[in-house]
Amino acid sequence: MTNLDTYGGAAKGSPGFLLVCCRLFKQYILLVLMNQMASALFKMVAALGRNMIVANTFGAFAMLVFFALGGVVLSRGMC
């Protein structure tokens, strides 16, 4: 068995190739959905903050929420 067969390469029509394609499509869909979320957040901050001071405040608060909920600032071991 070669490395290509082990990791789902296209050698001899290995059965793992379908799993690699499914994983690729799932990751691409996740990328598109994250792009939509980021675009919606940007438009929300732009709509709520019509002047620069309010927009900077909303943007900083949104980044703080994402960092805190994303596990960058607060890890599981601390809670």
A tleap script that builds the chain and sets N, CA, C and O, in Angstrom:
source leaprc.protein.ff14SB
mol = sequence {
  NMET THR ASN LEU ASP THR TYR GLY GLY ALA
  ALA LYS GLY SER PRO GLY PHE LEU LEU VAL
  CYS CYS ARG LEU PHE LYS GLN TYR ILE LEU
  LEU VAL LEU MET ASN GLN MET ALA SER ALA
  LEU PHE LYS MET VAL ALA ALA LEU GLY ARG
  ASN MET ILE VAL ALA ASN THR PHE GLY ALA
  PHE ALA MET LEU VAL PHE PHE ALA LEU GLY
  GLY VAL VAL LEU SER ARG GLY MET CCYS
}
set mol.1.N position { 0.842 -1.164 0.000 }
set mol.1.CA position { 0.000 0.000 0.000 }
set mol.1.C position { 0.894 1.235 0.000 }
set mol.1.O position { 1.821 1.333 0.803 }
set mol.2.N position { 0.624 2.154 -0.876 }
set mol.2.CA position { 1.443 3.356 -0.986 }
set mol.2.C position { 0.826 4.492 -0.176 }
set mol.2.O position { -0.278 4.377 0.357 }
set mol.3.N position { 1.564 5.575 -0.100 }
set mol.3.CA position { 1.059 6.746 0.602 }
set mol.3.C position { -0.173 7.320 -0.077 }
set mol.3.O position { -1.078 7.817 0.594 }
set mol.4.N position { -0.215 7.256 -1.399 }
set mol.4.CA position { -1.366 7.783 -2.123 }
set mol.4.C position { -2.627 7.010 -1.777 }
set mol.4.O position { -3.696 7.603 -1.630 }
set mol.5.N position { -2.516 5.697 -1.645 }
set mol.5.CA position { -3.685 4.903 -1.286 }
set mol.5.C position { -4.130 5.200 0.148 }
set mol.5.O position { -5.323 5.242 0.449 }
set mol.6.N position { -3.151 5.404 1.015 }
set mol.6.CA position { -3.476 5.625 2.425 }
set mol.6.C position { -4.242 6.921 2.623 }
set mol.6.O position { -5.194 6.960 3.403 }
set mol.7.N position { -3.846 7.979 1.932 }
set mol.7.CA position { -4.453 9.292 2.146 }
set mol.7.C position { -5.542 9.610 1.133 }
set mol.7.O position { -5.916 10.773 0.981 }
set mol.8.N position { -6.046 8.626 0.454 }
set mol.8.CA position { -7.196 8.848 -0.410 }
set mol.8.C position { -6.866 9.461 -1.746 }
set mol.8.O position { -7.688 10.183 -2.311 }
set mol.9.N position { -5.688 9.195 -2.265 }
set mol.9.CA position { -5.335 9.709 -3.576 }
set mol.9.C position { -6.075 8.976 -4.671 }
set mol.9.O position { -6.847 8.058 -4.391 }
set mol.10.N position { -5.853 9.366 -5.916 }
set mol.10.CA position { -6.592 8.797 -7.033 }
set mol.10.C position { -5.902 7.564 -7.624 }
set mol.10.O position { -6.266 7.126 -8.715 }
set mol.11.N position { -4.935 7.010 -6.940 }
set mol.11.CA position { -4.224 5.852 -7.471 }
set mol.11.C position { -5.137 4.626 -7.471 }
set mol.11.O position { -5.677 4.256 -6.429 }
set mol.12.N position { -5.309 4.009 -8.609 }
set mol.12.CA position { -6.090 2.776 -8.795 }
set mol.12.C position { -7.538 2.924 -8.323 }
set mol.12.O position { -8.152 1.938 -7.916 }
set mol.13.N position { -8.082 4.114 -8.368 }
set mol.13.CA position { -9.475 4.305 -7.981 }
set mol.13.C position { -9.733 3.954 -6.539 }
set mol.13.O position { -10.690 3.246 -6.227 }
set mol.14.N position { -8.887 4.442 -5.659 }
set mol.14.CA position { -9.007 4.074 -4.253 }
set mol.14.C position { -10.332 4.564 -3.675 }
set mol.14.O position { -10.813 5.627 -4.068 }
set mol.15.N position { -10.931 3.816 -2.754 }
set mol.15.CA position { -12.238 4.185 -2.225 }
set mol.15.C position { -12.214 5.419 -1.336 }
set mol.15.O position { -13.271 5.989 -1.064 }
set mol.16.N position { -11.055 5.847 -0.879 }
set mol.16.CA position { -10.983 7.024 -0.035 }
set mol.16.C position { -11.111 8.330 -0.786 }
set mol.16.O position { -11.221 9.388 -0.165 }
set mol.17.N position { -11.099 8.284 -2.108 }
set mol.17.CA position { -11.142 9.507 -2.904 }
set mol.17.C position { -12.473 10.235 -2.744 }
set mol.17.O position { -12.510 11.465 -2.754 }
set mol.18.N position { -13.553 9.492 -2.599 }
set mol.18.CA position { -14.865 10.112 -2.436 }
set mol.18.C position { -14.924 10.891 -1.124 }
set mol.18.O position { -15.537 11.957 -1.069 }
set mol.19.N position { -14.303 10.380 -0.080 }
set mol.19.CA position { -14.293 11.082 1.195 }
set mol.19.C position { -13.521 12.377 1.107 }
set mol.19.O position { -13.893 13.364 1.740 }
set mol.20.N position { -12.441 12.391 0.325 }
set mol.20.CA position { -11.659 13.613 0.162 }
set mol.20.C position { -12.476 14.659 -0.579 }
set mol.20.O position { -12.412 15.840 -0.241 }
set mol.21.N position { -13.247 14.246 -1.589 }
set mol.21.CA position { -14.096 15.187 -2.314 }
set mol.21.C position { -15.188 15.747 -1.408 }
set mol.21.O position { -15.465 16.946 -1.442 }
set mol.22.N position { -15.803 14.900 -0.608 }
set mol.22.CA position { -16.856 15.366 0.298 }
set mol.22.C position { -16.284 16.359 1.308 }
set mol.22.O position { -16.919 17.365 1.625 }
set mol.23.N position { -15.095 16.075 1.804 }
set mol.23.CA position { -14.471 16.989 2.764 }
set mol.23.C position { -14.151 18.322 2.101 }
set mol.23.O position { -14.304 19.376 2.719 }
set mol.24.N position { -13.706 18.284 0.841 }
set mol.24.CA position { -13.406 19.507 0.107 }
set mol.24.C position { -14.667 20.350 -0.061 }
set mol.24.O position { -14.631 21.561 0.156 }
set mol.25.N position { -15.775 19.727 -0.443 }
set mol.25.CA position { -17.018 20.473 -0.628 }
set mol.25.C position { -17.543 21.021 0.691 }
set mol.25.O position { -18.065 22.135 0.730 }
set mol.26.N position { -17.414 20.258 1.770 }
set mol.26.CA position { -17.855 20.742 3.081 }
set mol.26.C position { -17.030 21.955 3.509 }
set mol.26.O position { -17.575 22.924 4.038 }
set mol.27.N position { -15.730 21.901 3.284 }
set mol.27.CA position { -14.885 23.027 3.655 }
set mol.27.C position { -15.175 24.244 2.786 }
set mol.27.O position { -15.118 25.377 3.265 }
set mol.28.N position { -15.486 24.019 1.510 }
set mol.28.CA position { -15.814 25.135 0.630 }
set mol.28.C position { -17.131 25.778 1.044 }
set mol.28.O position { -17.251 27.003 1.027 }
set mol.29.N position { -18.120 24.968 1.417 }
set mol.29.CA position { -19.400 25.512 1.878 }
set mol.29.C position { -19.189 26.296 3.170 }
set mol.29.O position { -19.781 27.359 3.356 }
set mol.30.N position { -18.349 25.776 4.060 }
set mol.30.CA position { -18.043 26.489 5.291 }
set mol.30.C position { -17.358 27.821 4.995 }
set mol.30.O position { -17.648 28.822 5.650 }
set mol.31.N position { -16.457 27.844 4.020 }
set mol.31.CA position { -15.791 29.079 3.632 }
set mol.31.C position { -16.791 30.095 3.100 }
set mol.31.O position { -16.719 31.274 3.447 }
set mol.32.N position { -17.722 29.651 2.261 }
set mol.32.CA position { -18.734 30.558 1.699 }
set mol.32.C position { -19.644 31.091 2.806 }
set mol.32.O position { -19.972 32.277 2.817 }
set mol.33.N position { -20.054 30.228 3.734 }
set mol.33.CA position { -20.922 30.677 4.821 }
set mol.33.C position { -20.208 31.661 5.745 }
set mol.33.O position { -20.821 32.618 6.217 }
set mol.34.N position { -18.932 31.440 6.005 }
set mol.34.CA position { -18.183 32.383 6.840 }
set mol.34.C position { -18.018 33.721 6.129 }
set mol.34.O position { -18.035 34.773 6.769 }
set mol.35.N position { -17.857 33.685 4.813 }
set mol.35.CA position { -17.769 34.917 4.040 }
set mol.35.C position { -19.083 35.688 4.116 }
set mol.35.O position { -19.078 36.911 4.257 }
set mol.36.N position { -20.207 34.980 4.022 }
set mol.36.CA position { -21.516 35.630 4.124 }
set mol.36.C position { -21.709 36.256 5.514 }
set mol.36.O position { -22.244 37.357 5.640 }
set mol.37.N position { -21.267 35.541 6.547 }
set mol.37.CA position { -21.406 36.060 7.900 }
set mol.37.C position { -20.560 37.321 8.091 }
set mol.37.O position { -21.022 38.294 8.688 }
set mol.38.N position { -19.340 37.306 7.593 }
set mol.38.CA position { -18.464 38.468 7.730 }
set mol.38.C position { -19.019 39.656 6.955 }
set mol.38.O position { -18.959 40.791 7.428 }
set mol.39.N position { -19.552 39.401 5.782 }
set mol.39.CA position { -20.149 40.476 4.986 }
set mol.39.C position { -21.375 41.061 5.667 }
set mol.39.O position { -21.564 42.278 5.660 }
set mol.40.N position { -22.207 40.212 6.253 }
set mol.40.CA position { -23.396 40.695 6.958 }
set mol.40.C position { -23.011 41.506 8.184 }
set mol.40.O position { -23.640 42.523 8.476 }
set mol.41.N position { -21.977 41.064 8.910 }
set mol.41.CA position { -21.521 41.813 10.079 }
set mol.41.C position { -20.983 43.180 9.668 }
set mol.41.O position { -21.249 44.180 10.333 }
set mol.42.N position { -20.232 43.223 8.583 }
set mol.42.CA position { -19.699 44.490 8.092 }
set mol.42.C position { -20.833 45.436 7.700 }
set mol.42.O position { -20.785 46.626 8.013 }
set mol.43.N position { -21.853 44.910 7.016 }
set mol.43.CA position { -22.983 45.752 6.611 }
set mol.43.C position { -23.795 46.216 7.809 }
set mol.43.O position { -24.318 47.330 7.806 }
set mol.44.N position { -23.910 45.367 8.846 }
set mol.44.CA position { -24.641 45.763 10.044 }
set mol.44.C position { -23.925 46.896 10.775 }
set mol.44.O position { -24.559 47.853 11.219 }
set mol.45.N position { -22.600 46.784 10.897 }
set mol.45.CA position { -21.839 47.840 11.549 }
set mol.45.C position { -21.933 49.130 10.745 }
set mol.45.O position { -22.015 50.215 11.319 }
set mol.46.N position { -21.920 49.019 9.420 }
set mol.46.CA position { -22.036 50.208 8.571 }
set mol.46.C position { -23.420 50.839 8.673 }
set mol.46.O position { -23.547 52.062 8.623 }
set mol.47.N position { -24.459 50.014 8.817 }
set mol.47.CA position { -25.817 50.558 8.904 }
set mol.47.C position { -26.087 51.179 10.272 }
set mol.47.O position { -26.745 52.216 10.363 }
set mol.48.N position { -25.583 50.550 11.336 }
set mol.48.CA position { -25.837 51.081 12.676 }
set mol.48.C position { -24.971 52.295 12.991 }
set mol.48.O position { -25.435 53.246 13.619 }
set mol.49.N position { -23.751 52.264 12.569 }
set mol.49.CA position { -22.843 53.369 12.860 }
set mol.49.C position { -22.725 54.277 11.657 }
set mol.49.O position { -21.937 54.028 10.745 }
set mol.50.N position { -23.517 55.331 11.666 }
set mol.50.CA position { -23.500 56.219 10.507 }
set mol.50.C position { -22.329 57.198 10.542 }
set mol.50.O position { -21.920 57.700 9.495 }
set mol.51.N position { -21.789 57.476 11.716 }
set mol.51.CA position { -20.584 58.303 11.754 }
set mol.51.C position { -19.403 57.459 12.235 }
set mol.51.O position { -19.588 56.326 12.681 }
set mol.52.N position { -18.213 57.998 12.145 }
set mol.52.CA position { -17.001 57.217 12.366 }
set mol.52.C position { -16.841 56.779 13.828 }
set mol.52.O position { -16.337 55.686 14.085 }
set mol.53.N position { -17.251 57.593 14.768 }
set mol.53.CA position { -17.063 57.254 16.185 }
set mol.53.C position { -17.937 56.066 16.570 }
set mol.53.O position { -17.473 55.128 17.218 }
set mol.54.N position { -19.206 56.112 16.168 }
set mol.54.CA position { -20.123 55.017 16.497 }
set mol.54.C position { -19.709 53.742 15.764 }
set mol.54.O position { -19.778 52.656 16.340 }
set mol.55.N position { -19.283 53.854 14.516 }
set mol.55.CA position { -18.855 52.679 13.743 }
set mol.55.C position { -17.628 52.029 14.364 }
set mol.55.O position { -17.548 50.802 14.418 }
set mol.56.N position { -16.676 52.818 14.832 }
set mol.56.CA position { -15.490 52.258 15.490 }
set mol.56.C position { -15.855 51.569 16.792 }
set mol.56.O position { -15.293 50.526 17.126 }
set mol.57.N position { -16.800 52.151 17.531 }
set mol.57.CA position { -17.233 51.530 18.784 }
set mol.57.C position { -17.913 50.194 18.525 }
set mol.57.O position { -17.599 49.200 19.180 }
set mol.58.N position { -18.850 50.162 17.569 }
set mol.58.CA position { -19.532 48.911 17.232 }
set mol.58.C position { -18.561 47.866 16.702 }
set mol.58.O position { -18.662 46.690 17.053 }
set mol.59.N position { -17.628 48.281 15.867 }
set mol.59.CA position { -16.656 47.346 15.310 }
set mol.59.C position { -15.750 46.758 16.372 }
set mol.59.O position { -15.459 45.562 16.352 }
set mol.60.N position { -15.300 47.595 17.303 }
set mol.60.CA position { -14.446 47.096 18.383 }
set mol.60.C position { -15.217 46.139 19.289 }
set mol.60.O position { -14.676 45.122 19.725 }
set mol.61.N position { -16.484 46.462 19.574 }
set mol.61.CA position { -17.294 45.575 20.404 }
set mol.61.C position { -17.541 44.240 19.701 }
set mol.61.O position { -17.500 43.190 20.341 }
set mol.62.N position { -17.797 44.271 18.385 }
set mol.62.CA position { -18.013 43.033 17.635 }
set mol.62.C position { -16.753 42.165 17.637 }
set mol.62.O position { -16.839 40.946 17.789 }
set mol.63.N position { -15.590 42.787 17.470 }
set mol.63.CA position { -14.343 42.018 17.510 }
set mol.63.C position { -14.105 41.435 18.906 }
set mol.63.O position { -13.622 40.310 19.033 }
set mol.64.N position { -14.441 42.194 19.950 }
set mol.64.CA position { -14.291 41.697 21.304 }
set mol.64.C position { -15.188 40.488 21.550 }
set mol.64.O position { -14.762 39.513 22.169 }
set mol.65.N position { -16.421 40.549 21.071 }
set mol.65.CA position { -17.346 39.428 21.231 }
set mol.65.C position { -16.846 38.203 20.478 }
set mol.65.O position { -16.889 37.092 21.007 }
set mol.66.N position { -16.374 38.392 19.252 }
set mol.66.CA position { -15.883 37.251 18.468 }
set mol.66.C position { -14.643 36.625 19.085 }
set mol.66.O position { -14.508 35.401 19.088 }
set mol.67.N position { -13.739 37.440 19.605 }
set mol.67.CA position { -12.545 36.884 20.240 }
set mol.67.C position { -12.904 36.130 21.515 }
set mol.67.O position { -12.365 35.055 21.779 }
set mol.68.N position { -13.814 36.693 22.303 }
set mol.68.CA position { -14.178 36.047 23.561 }
set mol.68.C position { -14.935 34.747 23.317 }
set mol.68.O position { -14.672 33.742 23.979 }
set mol.69.N position { -15.868 34.759 22.378 }
set mol.69.CA position { -16.668 33.555 22.115 }
set mol.69.C position { -15.922 32.542 21.264 }
set mol.69.O position { -16.262 31.359 21.269 }
set mol.70.N position { -14.911 32.989 20.535 }
set mol.70.CA position { -14.160 32.078 19.680 }
set mol.70.C position { -13.106 31.283 20.415 }
set mol.70.O position { -12.520 30.366 19.839 }
set mol.71.N position { -12.848 31.604 21.667 }
set mol.71.CA position { -11.882 30.846 22.444 }
set mol.71.C position { -10.478 31.390 22.380 }
set mol.71.O position { -9.551 30.742 22.867 }
set mol.72.N position { -10.284 32.566 21.793 }
set mol.72.CA position { -8.943 33.122 21.715 }
set mol.72.C position { -8.557 33.727 23.071 }
set mol.72.O position { -7.428 33.558 23.532 }
set mol.73.N position { -9.487 34.421 23.692 }
set mol.73.CA position { -9.199 35.084 24.964 }
set mol.73.C position { -9.501 34.143 26.128 }
set mol.73.O position { -8.673 33.982 27.025 }
set mol.74.N position { -10.667 33.529 26.121 }
set mol.74.CA position { -11.078 32.633 27.193 }
set mol.74.C position { -10.927 31.192 26.749 }
set mol.74.O position { -11.574 30.770 25.792 }
set mol.75.N position { -10.098 30.445 27.416 }
set mol.75.CA position { -9.940 29.043 27.075 }
set mol.75.C position { -10.822 28.184 27.972 }
set mol.75.O position { -11.349 28.676 28.970 }
set mol.76.N position { -10.989 26.926 27.637 }
set mol.76.CA position { -11.836 26.046 28.427 }
set mol.76.C position { -11.252 25.759 29.803 }
set mol.76.O position { -12.004 25.531 30.751 }
set mol.77.N position { -9.959 25.765 29.930 }
set mol.77.CA position { -9.332 25.464 31.196 }
set mol.77.C position { -9.558 26.523 32.246 }
set mol.77.O position { -9.460 26.238 33.440 }
set mol.78.N position { -9.859 27.741 31.831 }
set mol.78.CA position { -10.045 28.836 32.777 }
set mol.78.C position { -11.413 28.783 33.436 }
set mol.78.O position { -11.558 29.258 34.563 }
set mol.79.N position { -12.393 28.240 32.799 }
set mol.79.CA position { -13.767 28.256 33.329 }
set mol.79.C position { -14.013 27.144 34.308 }
set mol.79.O position { -15.116 27.023 34.840 }
savepdb mol mol.pdb
quit
